[in-house]
Amino acid sequence: MQGFPLPSGLPMVSCIIPTRNRPELVTRAVKSALMQRWEPLEVIVVVDGPDDRTVQALSSIDDDRLRVEVLPESVGGGEARNIGVHLARGEWIGFLDDDDEWLPEKIYAQMRIALDWHTQRVVICPRMYVKSPKGPGRVLPQRDPDRGESISEYLLMRRKLTGETQIQTSSFLTSKALLLEIPWDNTLKKHQDLDLYLKWDAAGVDFIFIPDILSIWYVHQAQRSVSNDNDWQYSVRWAEQNAHLFKGGSLAGFIASQVAMRAFERASLRTVAGVFQALHKHGARYLDYLIALAALGVRVKQRALL
């Protein structure tokens, strides 16, 4: 990448990595963050509860830009990120999930935009390379928001069966000031990232999309966890309670694109009927029904192979 030389007096950027019980992965993530071209930089690893193996693994990294904060008990990923924000010395902050990687030019490319922007109420969103064990990787997002398109419409109202839009935790950069003003909601057991983006959008925050591919997002086979359980009714209740954040037909799009696949994991007729009733209630488009039907087909096929 061609760019300007780095002058002195640049604002510090803080990388915040929440982790627990994944010492090999978080070590890889930390090393990718420390390879950034941008200076000054600090990397804060928030260990979400006692975890001697992770602490020992991180102690092997000899770099005074690395700080490790071990929490006395687990508080969850969202609150761990909030704690990291309060600890950060940087004016600008990027998050990195412990199983993802930053490419060396990430912060440099994003800070070129940040330094030219006239507000700290901005989120800079690059593209990422998505790696999956199911097949070849791909680049997301495949398109940027149209003029006047809200973030909820952009993320949730698909234009084809497969998703082509994305904002991912390990990719965006924003200011500490914004994260203190509108932090992660630590009361949610799911959808914390989407909740944050929709609240930022409702508050008039600028989302700036750039074409650079700046991180690697590792998408793993689904594992049972709080964040990917199939309590689809919780997801629908959360969306309905926050209906003011969903613009246009994006609430139905949320049910089709993010709820249906998990709801149909152990699909009963009652669950299938409930999902399609929720789609109808919220004015689903024809494409939303097709997306939900496609999800049902995938789950039926998976169960047939068991």
NUBANU-524023 format. One line per field, with one value per residue (C-alpha): residue in three letters; x, y, z. Coordinates in pm, 1 decimal, decimal comma. Example, Ala and Ser with C-alpha at 12.3 -4.5 7.8 and 13.67 -1.06 7.14 Angstrom:
<rolums>
r	c(ALA:SER)
xx	c(1230,0:1367,0)
yy	c(-450,0:-106,0)
zz	c(780,0:714,0)
</rolums>
This chain:
<rolums>
r	c(MET:GLN:GLY:PHE:PRO:LEU:PRO:SER:GLY:LEU:PRO:MET:VAL:SER:CYS:ILE:ILE:PRO:THR:ARG:ASN:ARG:PRO:GLU:LEU:VAL:THR:ARG:ALA:VAL:LYS:SER:ALA:LEU:MET:GLN:ARG:TRP:GLU:PRO:LEU:GLU:VAL:ILE:VAL:VAL:VAL:ASP:GLY:PRO:ASP:ASP:ARG:THR:VAL:GLN:ALA:LEU:SER:SER:ILE:ASP:ASP:ASP:ARG:LEU:ARG:VAL:GLU:VAL:LEU:PRO:GLU:SER:VAL:GLY:GLY:GLY:GLU:ALA:ARG:ASN:ILE:GLY:VAL:HIS:LEU:ALA:ARG:GLY:GLU:TRP:ILE:GLY:PHE:LEU:ASP:ASP:ASP:ASP:GLU:TRP:LEU:PRO:GLU:LYS:ILE:TYR:ALA:GLN:MET:ARG:ILE:ALA:LEU:ASP:TRP:HIS:THR:GLN:ARG:VAL:VAL:ILE:CYS:PRO:ARG:MET:TYR:VAL:LYS:SER:PRO:LYS:GLY:PRO:GLY:ARG:VAL:LEU:PRO:GLN:ARG:ASP:PRO:ASP:ARG:GLY:GLU:SER:ILE:SER:GLU:TYR:LEU:LEU:MET:ARG:ARG:LYS:LEU:THR:GLY:GLU:THR:GLN:ILE:GLN:THR:SER:SER:PHE:LEU:THR:SER:LYS:ALA:LEU:LEU:LEU:GLU:ILE:PRO:TRP:ASP:ASN:THR:LEU:LYS:LYS:HIS:GLN:ASP:LEU:ASP:LEU:TYR:LEU:LYS:TRP:ASP:ALA:ALA:GLY:VAL:ASP:PHE:ILE:PHE:ILE:PRO:ASP:ILE:LEU:SER:ILE:TRP:TYR:VAL:HIS:GLN:ALA:GLN:ARG:SER:VAL:SER:ASN:ASP:ASN:ASP:TRP:GLN:TYR:SER:VAL:ARG:TRP:ALA:GLU:GLN:ASN:ALA:HIS:LEU:PHE:LYS:GLY:GLY:SER:LEU:ALA:GLY:PHE:ILE:ALA:SER:GLN:VAL:ALA:MET:ARG:ALA:PHE:GLU:ARG:ALA:SER:LEU:ARG:THR:VAL:ALA:GLY:VAL:PHE:GLN:ALA:LEU:HIS:LYS:HIS:GLY:ALA:ARG:TYR:LEU:ASP:TYR:LEU:ILE:ALA:LEU:ALA:ALA:LEU:GLY:VAL:ARG:VAL:LYS:GLN:ARG:ALA:LEU:LEU)
xx	c(0,0:127,7:79,9:224,9:523,0:438,8:511,6:569,3:289,6:31,3:-259,6:-225,4:-442,5:-542,6:-613,3:-845,1:-859,7:-1099,0:-1011,2:-1054,6:-904,7:-761,7:-389,8:-269,1:-526,0:-489,4:-111,8:-154,5:-397,6:-163,0:131,5:-74,4:-168,8:190,0:295,3:97,8:278,6:106,8:281,3:204,2:11,4:-81,5:-238,9:-461,5:-562,2:-853,6:-853,4:-1215,6:-1158,0:-869,0:-677,2:-319,7:-247,4:-335,4:-133,9:166,2:138,1:120,7:420,0:635,0:573,0:844,2:695,3:627,9:328,6:140,1:-70,8:-256,0:-551,3:-685,3:-1037,6:-1120,8:-1429,4:-1586,7:-1801,3:-1861,4:-1714,9:-1909,8:-1817,9:-1458,5:-1441,6:-1591,1:-1325,3:-1058,3:-1196,7:-1168,7:-811,6:-709,6:-467,4:-545,0:-766,3:-876,8:-969,5:-987,5:-1116,4:-971,5:-1141,9:-891,6:-931,1:-892,2:-593,7:-514,0:-309,7:-8,7:-157,7:-492,5:-457,4:-249,3:-518,9:-801,2:-618,7:-555,9:-934,3:-973,3:-717,8:-903,7:-1244,5:-1372,6:-1547,2:-1472,1:-1826,4:-1717,1:-1674,5:-1431,5:-1523,6:-1286,7:-1326,0:-1203,5:-1096,5:-1328,1:-1177,4:-1407,6:-1344,5:-1644,8:-1480,0:-1271,4:-1252,9:-1419,5:-1408,2:-1679,6:-1854,1:-1922,5:-2094,8:-2110,2:-2431,3:-2621,2:-2679,2:-2958,1:-2952,6:-2954,9:-2715,9:-3006,8:-3126,7:-2772,3:-2690,0:-3026,0:-3219,0:-3037,5:-3058,2:-2983,0:-3002,4:-2646,5:-2520,8:-2316,5:-2283,7:-2093,2:-1949,0:-1735,6:-1592,2:-1231,4:-1250,7:-1383,6:-1199,2:-1365,3:-1286,4:-1266,0:-1498,7:-1776,0:-1728,7:-1760,8:-2072,0:-2240,8:-2073,3:-2138,1:-2458,0:-2340,9:-2698,8:-2749,6:-2663,9:-2676,9:-2660,1:-2430,8:-2247,5:-2561,8:-2716,3:-2411,5:-2410,2:-2782,5:-2751,8:-2459,5:-2655,3:-2961,4:-2735,0:-2616,3:-2267,8:-2089,2:-2005,1:-1723,9:-1659,2:-1321,9:-1217,9:-899,1:-888,6:-739,5:-823,2:-880,4:-1203,8:-1194,5:-1545,8:-1548,2:-1793,0:-2081,6:-2017,0:-2260,5:-2217,4:-2421,3:-2384,8:-2499,1:-2767,0:-3098,8:-3323,5:-3478,0:-3762,5:-3509,8:-3376,9:-3722,7:-3814,1:-3492,9:-3564,4:-3926,1:-3822,9:-3579,8:-3803,5:-3719,9:-3364,3:-3477,8:-3550,7:-3769,4:-3827,4:-3504,4:-3670,2:-3815,8:-3478,4:-3318,4:-3553,6:-3488,8:-3112,1:-3002,9:-3276,7:-3416,8:-3103,6:-3053,2:-3422,7:-3437,0:-3138,9:-3379,4:-3681,5:-4022,5:-4337,4:-4416,7:-4081,2:-4116,4:-4465,1:-4347,3:-4066,4:-4291,3:-4559,2:-4297,4:-4190,7:-4550,1:-4609,0:-4320,5:-4399,7:-4142,5:-4053,3:-4076,8:-3697,7:-3710,6:-3938,3:-3701,5:-3404,0:-3591,0:-3697,1:-3338,2:-3230,2:-3495,3:-3374,8:-3017,6:-3124,2:-3344,5:-3055,4:-2814,7:-3052,9:-3099,9:-2725,1:-2706,3)
yy	c(0,0:343,5:612,0:905,4:866,0:850,9:1184,1:1223,7:1317,7:1078,6:971,4:638,3:347,4:75,2:-280,7:-460,3:-841,4:-1023,9:-1389,9:-1694,9:-2045,3:-2012,3:-1945,7:-2054,7:-1848,2:-1531,7:-1547,7:-1546,8:-1254,2:-1051,3:-1105,0:-984,3:-667,8:-598,1:-616,7:-301,3:-31,1:235,8:389,9:460,6:144,0:-58,9:-404,3:-479,8:-839,9:-869,3:-1224,3:-1295,8:-1473,5:-1671,9:-1850,2:-1947,4:-2109,3:-1793,8:-1572,7:-1803,0:-1807,6:-1427,9:-1390,0:-1535,7:-1221,8:-970,7:-639,7:-347,0:-242,9:-549,4:-517,5:-811,2:-755,3:-1066,1:-1027,9:-1196,1:-1356,2:-1395,3:-1101,4:-1194,1:-1059,6:-733,1:-621,8:-740,1:-503,3:-221,0:-278,7:-267,7:63,8:216,0:86,3:214,7:503,6:537,9:802,1:547,0:182,8:-133,6:-465,1:-802,1:-1131,3:-1379,5:-1617,0:-1352,2:-1163,8:-810,6:-750,5:-519,5:-215,6:-222,5:63,3:273,0:255,2:334,4:616,0:786,2:828,6:911,5:1191,2:1354,3:1327,0:1617,3:1419,1:1125,8:998,2:783,0:410,1:307,9:-25,0:-205,4:-532,9:-860,5:-1200,3:-1471,0:-1816,0:-2111,9:-2488,1:-2543,0:-2417,4:-2146,8:-1808,4:-1492,9:-1119,2:-933,4:-700,3:-730,9:-393,1:-69,2:96,4:298,1:666,7:700,7:331,0:278,3:33,6:-193,6:-206,3:-254,8:-543,6:-721,0:-668,8:-901,3:-858,9:-1224,9:-1552,2:-1536,6:-1244,8:-980,0:-716,6:-719,9:-520,0:-745,3:-679,4:-741,2:-506,4:-164,9:126,3:396,6:647,0:588,6:885,0:711,6:383,6:565,4:746,6:434,6:117,6:-251,4:-362,4:-617,0:-719,1:-898,0:-1264,5:-1237,0:-974,7:-737,8:-634,9:-570,2:-384,3:-157,5:-80,9:0,2:229,2:410,2:452,9:583,7:836,7:976,0:824,5:820,8:478,2:502,9:199,2:157,5:-103,1:-223,0:-585,5:-542,3:-844,0:-1219,1:-1347,6:-1716,7:-1863,1:-2192,5:-2479,1:-2391,8:-2479,0:-2463,4:-2134,5:-1854,0:-1650,0:-1917,4:-2109,2:-2165,4:-1963,3:-1793,4:-1646,6:-1448,7:-1300,5:-1202,6:-1049,5:-847,1:-716,3:-629,5:-448,0:-244,8:-205,8:166,2:72,0:-132,5:79,5:-16,4:-390,9:-476,8:-642,9:-908,7:-926,1:-991,9:-1284,2:-1431,2:-1385,8:-1424,3:-1606,8:-1870,4:-2082,4:-2118,8:-2164,7:-2455,2:-2631,6:-2864,3:-2768,2:-2878,9:-2789,2:-2547,0:-2371,0:-2350,8:-2208,1:-1958,1:-1825,5:-1780,6:-1614,5:-1369,7:-1296,9:-1228,1:-1009,6:-783,9:-747,9:-982,2:-949,2:-1242,6:-1273,5:-1295,0:-1598,0:-1754,6:-1696,6:-1865,3:-2154,6:-2199,4:-2215,2:-2476,8:-2679,8:-2673,1:-2794,9:-3072,3:-3192,4:-3185,7:-3390,2:-3643,2:-3702,0:-3778,8)
zz	c(0,0:-91,3:173,4:354,6:591,9:960,4:1130,1:1500,8:1737,5:1598,0:1822,7:1997,1:1888,2:2136,0:2024,9:2267,9:2264,6:2500,1:2552,3:2767,3:2752,0:2400,4:2455,8:2111,5:1925,0:2131,4:2093,0:1716,1:1739,8:1960,5:1727,5:1430,9:1620,9:1721,8:1355,3:1273,1:1079,9:1289,8:1587,8:1866,8:1946,4:2251,5:2271,7:2570,4:2628,9:2870,1:3007,7:3099,5:3430,0:3583,5:3306,0:3389,2:3052,3:2861,9:3095,8:3061,0:2681,2:2663,6:2895,5:2618,0:2405,7:2491,5:2384,8:2616,7:2402,3:2533,2:2847,9:3004,0:3237,0:3412,9:3548,8:3882,9:3726,7:3385,5:3274,1:2908,5:2587,0:2574,9:2925,4:2876,5:2578,4:2786,7:3053,2:2784,5:2659,2:3007,6:3039,2:2695,6:2663,8:2295,2:2141,5:1879,5:1938,4:1735,8:1867,4:1773,3:1849,9:1987,1:1691,5:1418,2:1276,0:1167,0:853,8:901,9:724,7:908,8:1153,6:914,0:644,7:886,7:1063,8:729,8:717,0:1087,1:1073,1:785,5:953,7:1156,1:1428,6:1653,9:1607,7:1316,4:1252,1:979,4:821,7:583,8:400,9:548,1:421,7:555,9:610,7:670,8:702,9:474,9:158,1:-8,5:153,6:31,6:86,6:279,1:249,9:-120,5:-134,2:64,5:188,5:-69,2:-8,7:249,7:340,5:717,5:880,3:977,9:616,3:489,2:723,7:738,1:415,2:179,2:-196,4:-261,5:-71,6:60,3:263,8:88,8:364,7:692,7:979,1:1196,4:1540,5:1439,6:1142,9:1244,8:1407,7:1614,6:1888,0:2259,0:2303,7:2107,7:2294,4:2625,3:2501,6:2358,3:2494,6:2446,7:2625,3:2880,1:2966,8:2634,5:2592,8:2212,3:1934,0:2125,1:1810,4:1604,8:1899,1:1912,3:1539,4:1535,1:1836,6:1677,7:1355,3:1542,7:1718,0:1384,9:1387,4:1050,3:907,6:652,5:431,5:264,2:4,2:176,5:300,7:647,7:863,0:855,0:1004,9:1091,2:1076,6:1263,3:1263,7:1495,0:1857,3:2143,5:2327,4:2478,1:2160,5:1915,0:2102,3:1928,9:2160,1:1860,1:2065,0:2272,2:1948,0:1824,1:2160,8:2162,5:1811,6:1892,8:2210,9:1999,8:1694,8:1677,7:1576,2:1274,9:969,3:674,3:665,4:845,5:1146,1:916,6:745,6:1084,1:1148,5:803,8:790,9:1153,1:1342,9:1107,8:1062,9:1437,7:1506,9:1263,0:1419,0:1599,3:1398,1:1514,4:1323,8:1602,8:1560,0:1182,2:1216,8:1478,1:1260,5:957,6:1170,2:1298,6:940,6:840,2:1146,7:1053,6:684,7:534,5:168,5:-71,5:-52,5:328,5:302,4:49,3:282,1:569,0:345,5:233,1:598,8:666,7:369,2:496,9:840,2:697,8:482,0:777,7:990,3:710,3:704,7:1075,7)
</rolums>
